[in-house]
């Protein structure tokens, strides 16, 4: 039953049947002649040819999309009807309307940043809240907050990255809070308000002895002061060969979820006086793409040497699509419904490609959350002008509830599919 959801049965090609029938007729008409052995050989050859055609077609149907396979497909393991299925790419799918969404009420979650609460900031249309991600080859596990809270008992989940990572962290906290009757038993451990300025945030779910944390590390590598005698335009450097020194606090988490991407741009780096450094020497001419690859290599080395694969599951989420129009970052148009055409952010990104390549080459079993194409059509779900500062449009971040909730549902599907490693 499970297999039938992703295996397509293949019937013999009509041309093969006709060929075999034709040869058999000829063999029958000339069976008594001296040419019979030739027709018998032809019949055998045609039959073998059809056999290999059918077997080849069956192979491609059982193992689909081999031609376009990338390293994201290493991460195929979810439960379908209670059984573990290893050949479902949950990131290949479509958005479908689901009236049971959203899974939480933003006004009832004290840990949701005001800037992401689009309804609370005046957005009247709510259709964007009713979309659910549906993989083409299977169904992901339906969100069950009580089952997830039980799985999280005694565990520590850590998100590391930029503000999009913080958005996913806030989404997860709000999703989990929907299953806790006593809201006073859920609290930020240091009493902090949820703001973009704080580098570490941790929400504890006391009844379950679990903590959901966020560490702000937008580049994952160590920032620092420029070396002596550097050009005046250089104000700060990224030490590409050193992991962020806050990384010692990431160790011993049960789940680590990384992201990086939105700060790897000339406007966030060069125009702000940020340059790259390797081995104590500043690299003024290094392109951003090469610098990102170097930083990801440093991250890989840290993962391989510092994280215990028997304790910690590691995920890396790819670059998130944006909906900025071609004219600069002041042209942000949020639609009422998902776009039929791919948004300006596109289904692919050079940043995501670099992340995919880095994850593929780790000796540690890192799982890829390849969400880039998921958001490419969701021009309806960005913050736009419905933030706490409506004069500054925002087509990079997502409204909450919204798209990041589906990132977490996919993450939960992976986590609950297997209690140890995920294929």
Buried (B, 14 or more C-beta within 10 A) or exposed (E): EBEEBBBEEBEEEEEBEEBBEEBBEBBEEEEEEEEBEEBEEBBEEBBEEBEEBBEEBBEBEBEBEEEEEBBBBBBBBBBBEEEEBEBBBBBBBEBEEEEEBBBBEBEEBBBBBBBBBBBBBEBEEEEBBBBBBBBEBBBBBEBEBEBBBEBBEEBBBBBBBBBBBBBBBBBBBBBBBBBBEEEEEBBBEEEEEBEEEBEBBBBBBEEBEBBBBBBBBBBBBBBEEBEEEBEEEBEBBBBBBBBBEBBEBBBEBBBBBBBBBBBBEEEBBBEEBBBBBBEEEBBEEBEBEBBBBBBBBBBBEBBEEBBEBEEBBBBBBBBBBBBBBEEEBEEBEBBEBBBEEBBBBBBBBBBBBBBBEBBEEBEBBBBBBBBBBBBBBBBBBBBBBBBEEEEEBBBBBBBBBBBBBBBBBBBBBBBBBBEEEBB
